[in-house]
Amino acid sequence: MVLPDLLPELLPLTIPSPSQGVWYVGPVPIRGYALSIILGIVAAIWIGERRWIARGGRSGEVTDLALWAVPFGLVGGRLYHVITDYQLYFGEDKNPITALYVWRGGLGIWGAVALGALGVVIGARRSGIKVLPMLDALAPGVLVAQALGRWGNWFNQELFGRPTDLPWGLEVSPDTALAAGFPVGTTFHPTFLYECLWNLAAFLVVVWADRRFRLGHGRVVALYVMTYTLGRGWIEYLRIDDVQMDDIFGLRLNVWTSIVLFVVAAAYFLISARRHPGREEVVRRADAGDDRGVREAEEPTATE
């Protein structure tokens, strides 16, 4: 028997979806979507803390800023989703209160990143921390958070791609397939898995580039945006979920968003490298009133 004959037996026929996305401990619901988001937040804080200490920051400062960034990010992510998909919540036979039901899914990454970054800026300024070094320390961990958070879509059986006969096609429940307008038994591109793998690969690229070239002055953030949008653009193109403001000159809203953000991030990266080569030597403001954190930035460690 030759290897090609064995491939159908070695490869999975499909990727099954979970039979349920909610479990109960007594009256308390434990939701797969929420667990994915929480696990991503924990991973981002842990990675960010290690990178921040390697940059010359103090232990615990990332956790302190998370008290600002996480609530801001959740609100921003939900606002972006509700604004771009408002037809799901407002209009005839719609209940606007469901716009608050975050546990059903629906967090727009760009809203989460924008307001989450605003939360970091507010917390950093209150703590005497320079904003750009902190954002550079946090950015790679956000990619890991996004990778883990995407599994929430798997639990909710949402945001999958076009039908496919590939061996890793995603199974969904009969009701989900019919609601999407396809026959029962259709399998779909597992876009949650594609984005998870892309984000993890982008994390490795960004961390390597930061270590190799000692990026600073916001260039790690710019590289994060560039690597993420490269993947998000083609993955978004595979998705079939309805989005308000879809098909703008033949492309989905989030594809256009990815294109614009990639161009802006690339321009910032180049301008910043020309104006501010190298990396910041201190991570706290001179007027912070505490010089314990003002010291030469250390080389990134092997565990960064």
Disulfide bonds with the S-S distance in Angstrom:
none
